[in-house]
């Protein structure tokens, strides 16, 4: 609130400066006040239609609202003004993905890597995009290239192993529906303890109700039936080979640590 008040005060003193309106928009965006952020950016662009930071921020506002076509148009305008800004080009690729124009997203990422083969995040995004299209060999090739360029080689190898597992499931073509329950916790030690208890015969549903912070905790972690091949590769790999009644290994995700029980 204090930062917003300070920026608004600065705008009062210099209302013709697009930087102030753009800075305010970023603060509003972080507070998910997207309509107000859009209005501030429109003011900035009215003052300077070539204000690249405002164009970029407008693209982000539209992406956060899932208005992908508009996001693409603003990111393109910003990129035309800052053609050497490769991070901006990666953001444009993300907008293309949201707009379901995967060919444009791929070409944008490949252009980034032609300009800078060391841009590891762009290569990771390209690998993910190829995997989404089940272009397994190409995706794995990009990850192998990435593995040679980073220090965390084991993390990349884990991704490769997950993709290979996912490819096997996809190529099998007969992935059945399985009934799952899950537990989501924020602490790895707790996740390991709960897995040991569940694997030892403790009531998985009761453990979920007691410890899980996931959306289905009140239902004993029950998430219903899923098709294994449709799951995130990380989760599909963890569940591959788990029998009915079995408990998966702990899976680390951005949301926390997951473990699953196969109910059928």
Secondary structure as GFF3:
##gff-version 3
##sequence-region A 1 264
A	DSSP	alpha_helix	2	13	.	.	.	ID=ss1
A	DSSP	alpha_helix	18	30	.	.	.	ID=ss2
A	DSSP	alpha_helix	34	47	.	.	.	ID=ss3
A	DSSP	alpha_helix	52	64	.	.	.	ID=ss4
A	DSSP	alpha_helix	68	81	.	.	.	ID=ss5
A	DSSP	alpha_helix	86	98	.	.	.	ID=ss6
A	DSSP	alpha_helix	102	115	.	.	.	ID=ss7
A	DSSP	alpha_helix	120	132	.	.	.	ID=ss8
A	DSSP	alpha_helix	136	147	.	.	.	ID=ss9
A	DSSP	alpha_helix	153	172	.	.	.	ID=ss10
A	DSSP	beta_strand	177	185	.	.	.	ID=ss11
A	DSSP	alpha_helix	188	199	.	.	.	ID=ss12
A	DSSP	alpha_helix	204	211	.	.	.	ID=ss13
A	DSSP	three_ten_helix	217	219	.	.	.	ID=ss14
A	DSSP	beta_strand	222	227	.	.	.	ID=ss15
A	DSSP	three_ten_helix	228	230	.	.	.	ID=ss16
A	DSSP	alpha_helix	233	239	.	.	.	ID=ss17
A	DSSP	beta_strand	251	253	.	.	.	ID=ss18
A	DSSP	beta_strand	256	262	.	.	.	ID=ss19
###
